[in-house]
Amino acid sequence: MYAALWRLMPGPVWLRIVLMVVFFAVILALLVVLVFPWLNTFVNVNDVTVGQ
């Protein structure tokens, strides 16, 4: 999959590296801001069964 992304990106190698870093930073930011808080509504972190 990464090889396919690499081949699809335009420009020289240095530009591809910068674009990949920006791409993954945006994906990570979307996960942290949108997806993980949404998933947190389904997971009860206070419901611990260890020690009972």
N, CA, C and O atoms as a GROMACS GRO file, in nm:
protein
  208
    1MET      N    1   0.082  -0.118   0.000
    1MET     CA    2   0.000   0.000   0.000
    1MET      C    3   0.087   0.126   0.000
    1MET      O    4   0.059   0.221  -0.072
    2TYR      N    5   0.193   0.126   0.081
    2TYR     CA    6   0.280   0.243   0.084
    2TYR      C    7   0.352   0.262  -0.049
    2TYR      O    8   0.377   0.375  -0.092
    3ALA      N    9   0.386   0.152  -0.114
    3ALA     CA   10   0.450   0.162  -0.245
    3ALA      C   11   0.356   0.223  -0.347
    3ALA      O   12   0.399   0.302  -0.432
    4ALA      N   13   0.229   0.187  -0.340
    4ALA     CA   14   0.131   0.245  -0.433
    4ALA      C   15   0.115   0.395  -0.407
    4ALA      O   16   0.107   0.474  -0.502
    5LEU      N   17   0.111   0.435  -0.280
    5LEU     CA   18   0.104   0.578  -0.249
    5LEU      C   19   0.227   0.651  -0.298
    5LEU      O   20   0.218   0.762  -0.351
    6TRP      N   21   0.342   0.588  -0.281
    6TRP     CA   22   0.468   0.649  -0.323
    6TRP      C   23   0.470   0.671  -0.474
    6TRP      O   24   0.514   0.776  -0.521
    7ARG      N   25   0.421   0.574  -0.551
    7ARG     CA   26   0.420   0.586  -0.697
    7ARG      C   27   0.319   0.690  -0.745
    7ARG      O   28   0.340   0.753  -0.848
    8LEU      N   29   0.211   0.710  -0.670
    8LEU     CA   30   0.107   0.805  -0.712
    8LEU      C   31   0.144   0.950  -0.683
    8LEU      O   32   0.088   1.041  -0.744
    9MET      N   33   0.235   0.971  -0.591
    9MET     CA   34   0.270   1.108  -0.552
    9MET      C   35   0.357   1.175  -0.659
    9MET      O   36   0.446   1.113  -0.718
   10PRO      N   37   0.330   1.304  -0.682
   10PRO     CA   38   0.407   1.378  -0.781
   10PRO      C   39   0.537   1.433  -0.722
   10PRO      O   40   0.552   1.443  -0.600
   11GLY      N   41   0.628   1.469  -0.809
   11GLY     CA   42   0.746   1.542  -0.768
   11GLY      C   43   0.867   1.457  -0.738
   11GLY      O   44   0.864   1.334  -0.748
   12PRO      N   45   0.975   1.525  -0.700
   12PRO     CA   46   1.099   1.455  -0.665
   12PRO      C   47   1.088   1.387  -0.528
   12PRO      O   48   0.987   1.400  -0.458
   13VAL      N   49   1.192   1.316  -0.491
   13VAL     CA   50   1.191   1.236  -0.368
   13VAL      C   51   1.170   1.324  -0.244
   13VAL      O   52   1.092   1.287  -0.156
   14TRP      N   53   1.237   1.437  -0.236
   14TRP     CA   54   1.224   1.521  -0.118
   14TRP      C   55   1.080   1.570  -0.100
   14TRP      O   56   1.031   1.579   0.013
   15LEU      N   57   1.012   1.602  -0.210
   15LEU     CA   58   0.873   1.647  -0.204
   15LEU      C   59   0.782   1.532  -0.162
   15LEU      O   60   0.687   1.553  -0.086
   16ARG      N   61   0.809   1.413  -0.212
   16ARG     CA   62   0.729   1.297  -0.174
   16ARG      C   63   0.741   1.269  -0.025
   16ARG      O   64   0.642   1.235   0.040
   17ILE      N   65   0.860   1.283   0.029
   17ILE     CA   66   0.880   1.260   0.172
   17ILE      C   67   0.803   1.362   0.253
   17ILE      O   68   0.737   1.327   0.352
   18VAL      N   69   0.809   1.488   0.213
   18VAL     CA   70   0.735   1.594   0.284
   18VAL      C   71   0.585   1.568   0.274
   18VAL      O   72   0.514   1.583   0.374
   19LEU      N   73   0.537   1.530   0.158
   19LEU     CA   74   0.395   1.503   0.142
   19LEU      C   75   0.350   1.383   0.225
   19LEU      O   76   0.240   1.386   0.282
   20MET      N   77   0.431   1.280   0.233
   20MET     CA   78   0.396   1.163   0.314
   20MET      C   79   0.391   1.200   0.462
   20MET      O   80   0.302   1.154   0.534
   21VAL      N   81   0.485   1.280   0.509
   21VAL     CA   82   0.484   1.321   0.651
   21VAL      C   83   0.360   1.404   0.680
   21VAL      O   84   0.295   1.384   0.783
   22VAL      N   85   0.327   1.496   0.592
   22VAL     CA   86   0.207   1.579   0.611
   22VAL      C   87   0.082   1.492   0.606
   22VAL      O   88  -0.010   1.510   0.687
   23PHE      N   89   0.077   1.399   0.513
   23PHE     CA   90  -0.038   1.309   0.499
   23PHE      C   91  -0.060   1.228   0.627
   23PHE      O   92  -0.172   1.220   0.676
   24PHE      N   93   0.045   1.170   0.680
   24PHE     CA   94   0.031   1.089   0.800
   24PHE      C   95   0.002   1.175   0.924
   24PHE      O   96  -0.066   1.130   1.016
   25ALA      N   97   0.052   1.298   0.927
   25ALA     CA   98   0.021   1.388   1.037
   25ALA      C   99  -0.127   1.427   1.036
   25ALA      O  100  -0.190   1.436   1.141
   26VAL      N  101  -0.181   1.449   0.919
   26VAL     CA  102  -0.324   1.482   0.908
   26VAL      C  103  -0.409   1.363   0.949
   26VAL      O  104  -0.509   1.379   1.019
   27ILE      N  105  -0.372   1.244   0.906
   27ILE     CA  106  -0.446   1.124   0.944
   27ILE      C  107  -0.441   1.104   1.096
   27ILE      O  108  -0.544   1.075   1.157
   28LEU      N  109  -0.325   1.120   1.156
   28LEU     CA  110  -0.312   1.107   1.300
   28LEU      C  111  -0.395   1.212   1.373
   28LEU      O  112  -0.460   1.181   1.473
   29ALA      N  113  -0.393   1.334   1.325
   29ALA     CA  114  -0.471   1.441   1.388
   29ALA      C  115  -0.621   1.411   1.379
   29ALA      O  116  -0.695   1.434   1.476
   30LEU      N  117  -0.667   1.361   1.266
   30LEU     CA  118  -0.809   1.326   1.252
   30LEU      C  119  -0.847   1.212   1.347
   30LEU      O  120  -0.955   1.213   1.405
   31LEU      N  121  -0.757   1.116   1.363
   31LEU     CA  122  -0.784   1.007   1.456
   31LEU      C  123  -0.796   1.059   1.599
   31LEU      O  124  -0.888   1.022   1.672
   32VAL      N  125  -0.703   1.144   1.639
   32VAL     CA  126  -0.701   1.194   1.777
   32VAL      C  127  -0.819   1.287   1.804
   32VAL      O  128  -0.877   1.284   1.913
   33VAL      N  129  -0.855   1.369   1.707
   33VAL     CA  130  -0.960   1.470   1.730
   33VAL      C  131  -1.100   1.414   1.710
   33VAL      O  132  -1.193   1.452   1.782
   34LEU      N  133  -1.118   1.325   1.613
   34LEU     CA  134  -1.253   1.279   1.579
   34LEU      C  135  -1.281   1.134   1.617
   34LEU      O  136  -1.382   1.106   1.682
   35VAL      N  137  -1.196   1.044   1.579
   35VAL     CA  138  -1.227   0.902   1.593
   35VAL      C  139  -1.212   0.854   1.736
   35VAL      O  140  -1.303   0.789   1.788
   36PHE      N  141  -1.100   0.883   1.801
   36PHE     CA  142  -1.078   0.832   1.936
   36PHE      C  143  -1.181   0.885   2.037
   36PHE      O  144  -1.229   0.807   2.119
   37PRO      N  145  -1.218   1.013   2.034
   37PRO     CA  146  -1.324   1.057   2.126
   37PRO      C  147  -1.459   0.989   2.098
   37PRO      O  148  -1.533   0.959   2.191
   38TRP      N  149  -1.489   0.963   1.972
   38TRP     CA  150  -1.612   0.893   1.937
   38TRP      C  151  -1.609   0.750   1.991
   38TRP      O  152  -1.710   0.702   2.044
   39LEU      N  153  -1.496   0.682   1.978
   39LEU     CA  154  -1.483   0.546   2.030
   39LEU      C  155  -1.488   0.544   2.182
   39LEU      O  156  -1.534   0.446   2.241
   40ASN      N  157  -1.442   0.648   2.246
   40ASN     CA  158  -1.442   0.655   2.391
   40ASN      C  159  -1.583   0.650   2.449
   40ASN      O  160  -1.602   0.609   2.564
   41THR      N  161  -1.682   0.692   2.372
   41THR     CA  162  -1.820   0.686   2.421
   41THR      C  163  -1.869   0.542   2.434
   41THR      O  164  -1.962   0.516   2.510
   42PHE      N  165  -1.807   0.448   2.362
   42PHE     CA  166  -1.847   0.308   2.367
   42PHE      C  167  -1.766   0.227   2.468
   42PHE      O  168  -1.807   0.116   2.504
   43VAL      N  169  -1.654   0.279   2.513
   43VAL     CA  170  -1.567   0.206   2.605
   43VAL      C  171  -1.575   0.271   2.742
   43VAL      O  172  -1.548   0.390   2.757
   44ASN      N  173  -1.612   0.193   2.842
   44ASN     CA  174  -1.620   0.245   2.977
   44ASN      C  175  -1.489   0.211   3.048
   44ASN      O  176  -1.468   0.097   3.090
   45VAL      N  177  -1.401   0.309   3.061
   45VAL     CA  178  -1.270   0.285   3.120
   45VAL      C  179  -1.278   0.270   3.272
   45VAL      O  180  -1.182   0.222   3.332
   46ASN      N  181  -1.388   0.308   3.334
   46ASN     CA  182  -1.403   0.296   3.478
   46ASN      C  183  -1.459   0.160   3.520
   46ASN      O  184  -1.464   0.129   3.639
   47ASP      N  185  -1.501   0.078   3.424
   47ASP     CA  186  -1.557  -0.054   3.452
   47ASP      C  187  -1.444  -0.157   3.455
   47ASP      O  188  -1.424  -0.230   3.358
   48VAL      N  189  -1.371  -0.162   3.567
   48VAL     CA  190  -1.254  -0.249   3.581
   48VAL      C  191  -1.294  -0.372   3.661
   48VAL      O  192  -1.360  -0.360   3.764
   49THR      N  193  -1.254  -0.491   3.614
   49THR     CA  194  -1.287  -0.614   3.686
   49THR      C  195  -1.165  -0.675   3.756
   49THR      O  196  -1.179  -0.776   3.824
   50VAL      N  197  -1.050  -0.616   3.741
   50VAL     CA  198  -0.930  -0.669   3.806
   50VAL      C  199  -0.937  -0.638   3.955
   50VAL      O  200  -0.965  -0.525   3.995
   51GLY      N  201  -0.911  -0.739   4.039
   51GLY     CA  202  -0.910  -0.720   4.183
   51GLY      C  203  -1.043  -0.748   4.249
   51GLY      O  204  -1.056  -0.730   4.370
   52GLN      N  205  -1.143  -0.791   4.173
   52GLN     CA  206  -1.273  -0.822   4.232
   52GLN      C  207  -1.284  -0.970   4.261
   52GLN      O  208  -1.387  -1.016   4.311
   0.00000   0.00000   0.00000
